[in-house]
């Protein structure tokens, strides 16, 4: 089955700096890659996603890049703010309505 | 955030007891999922269902059971066979067609075995 590895497990950045989280996946048939943000004690919420026919997607301060050949994708957060502090999860899936395989998560701390 | 509800928010269980966690959605989603989250870890899939009256085991199904008698409901039973059930349980749902892949999560149930 699919295996998703996520690095780093913790990331501390100064407010205003950029943060980058990287994930690799094992199944070349995966074609959907979402990123979720989970604040302490809350439910995960989708912040951005990308499909395999696209190499990059951007939404304000957040961007995701995908390298299908290397089977890795990354989340980029620019101009970080304290409210960006949370745990971020990457995931991979083969199709709509299909199960997601999650990475282990990255705890991001933005220091003011 | 709305559309998926889980109850109860907190649940305490004595060893040897079965407990059932509720998950209801009014989003008209076909597929529903149960995940387990342990402290500092990612989400692991327990069971999922892509259609009423059908469900599949996920990666850690041992000690759990589910049913999908209605499209809106996907209850999870944690049986006494589950050796370490204390965890945060999350239910999710998604459409199976129409181009939207997003999984929406419920608020979670925190289960503690005493």
Contacts between the chains, C-beta under 8 A, distances in Angstrom:
chain1	res1	chain2	res2	distance
A	1	B	59	7.6
A	6	B	42	7.6
A	32	B	101	5.0
A	34	B	101	7.1
A	34	B	102	7.0
A	34	B	103	7.5
A	42	B	107	7.5
A	43	B	1	7.5
A	43	B	90	6.5
A	43	B	105	4.1
A	43	B	106	6.4
A	43	B	107	5.3
A	43	B	108	5.9
A	44	B	43	7.3
A	44	B	90	7.3
A	44	B	105	5.2
A	45	B	1	7.8
A	45	B	105	7.3
A	46	B	102	5.1
A	46	B	103	7.4
A	49	B	101	6.7
A	49	B	102	7.0
A	51	B	101	7.8
A	89	B	42	6.1
A	89	B	43	6.8
A	93	B	101	6.8
A	96	B	94	7.3
A	96	B	95	6.7
A	96	B	96	6.1
A	96	B	97	6.2
A	96	B	98	7.5
A	96	B	99	7.0
A	96	B	100	7.1
A	96	B	101	4.8
A	97	B	30	6.1
A	97	B	31	4.4
A	97	B	50	5.8
A	97	B	94	5.7
A	97	B	95	6.3
A	97	B	96	3.0
A	97	B	97	6.9
A	97	B	101	7.8
A	98	B	31	7.8
A	98	B	50	7.9
A	99	B	33	6.7
A	99	B	45	5.8
A	99	B	48	5.3
A	99	B	58	6.8
A	100	B	33	7.8
A	100	B	45	7.6
A	100	B	103	6.1
A	101	B	45	7.6
A	102	B	35	7.9
A	102	B	42	4.6
A	102	B	43	4.5
A	102	B	44	7.7
A	103	B	42	6.0
A	104	B	41	6.4
A	104	B	42	4.4
A	105	B	40	7.7
A	105	B	41	6.9
A	105	B	42	4.9
A	107	B	40	7.8
